[in-house]
Amino acid sequence: MSVDVLSRLQDLTGDPYSYARAWKGRTGGKVMGFYCHYAPEEIIHAAGALPVRITGENRVISDSGAHLQSYCCSLARTGLDMALGGDLDVLDGTVFVHTCDTMQRLSDIWRLDAGFDAHFDVVLPGRMEGDSSREYLYQELGSFRDRTGEYLGPVDDEALKRSIGIHNRNRVLLEEMYRLRRQDPGVLPSDEVLMVVAASAIMDKEEHNALLEELLGTLETRLSGGGPPPQSSLCKGEEKEEKIRLFGIGSVMDQWEFLRMVEDAGGTIVDDDFCTGHRCAGAVAPEGPDPIESITARIWDGALCPCKHAMSRDRAGYLLERITGSGAKGVLFFQFKFCEPHAFDYPHVKKALDEHGIPSLHLEIEQGSVSIPRLRTRVEALLETMRGA
Ligand code: SF4
């Protein structure tokens, strides 16, 4: 049965906006795009809209070339190209969260040129520590609730609490999938783990929760020795030797072919810090009387990406803990070309890995134009070194 779940999610992520079109046709509700995992999806959902994540796609740039410099990341350039070309016409509006410089400028260009009905910015604090920053975040989320309410319809506390419960459930289930995978990476290949997370950002969360529950039930059966082996595209041909556990670091990871290549080469990304991966799992909003306070706590205490700063939260130390906890023996950095936050992050994290004797490889990627065989040679060389160590 979970094979059906995986095929369904695979179809969905292969054509991410057709689900939103069908949902819109069925419910008559509004569809709101967003780019970043910090977006308060609970508020959009509580207003009766469908939040849908935009992650760009493999395409040759045309219209967006006149608006964005070629040294912006391909996530921004291909996303804008899709918007200008009408490929995102299912969206009624878009929510931009204050993260990197590219996203901030993209938000302005999008507002002026993409032609959607509605446009919202959620200006998160750059520095995620200190009482005044936290209070500011609380106020900004409250303001977002009021502003979206004017367009989507008012969001009352009860609706918001219900949405928080649904989204919390989703994060708990995703976390459980990651836990099972750390226990035995053979239970589900890494591309399918990331695909399951990606599906949660483009479909109704309650529907995704139901599919995830079914999938987790099958994974647990497999782990306890029952049920057939995984039927993924990856596992055809079955591995002969144990794969080397790796940890992935990067921003958006929706290019399954990179992950398949790592698996084919004899490694497996057992855990990750991708913004379309494990950063979407785990951190739940503590349920309490004030739902805006709950969402504030979730964002404040959740995983931070390199776009945010907190002197009291050492990112390298945090990643080292996650890497060792996952049993990973090496790290792959998937660095989007022209992504400044992750590029600034890299030397600090790399130094910490070197000091702890953890081998790593830096791979530059972008949507549409990366040679998999060239990357594979480098990954194979790393794995070879690790096997010989
Ligand atoms: S964080 Fe990096 S990959 Fe993400 S939008 Fe900004 S520049 Fe692009």
Residues whose N, C-alpha, C, O or C-beta is under 5 A from the ligand:
A	BS01	SF4	C73 L75 C100 T102 M103 S251 F336 F338 C339 E340 P341
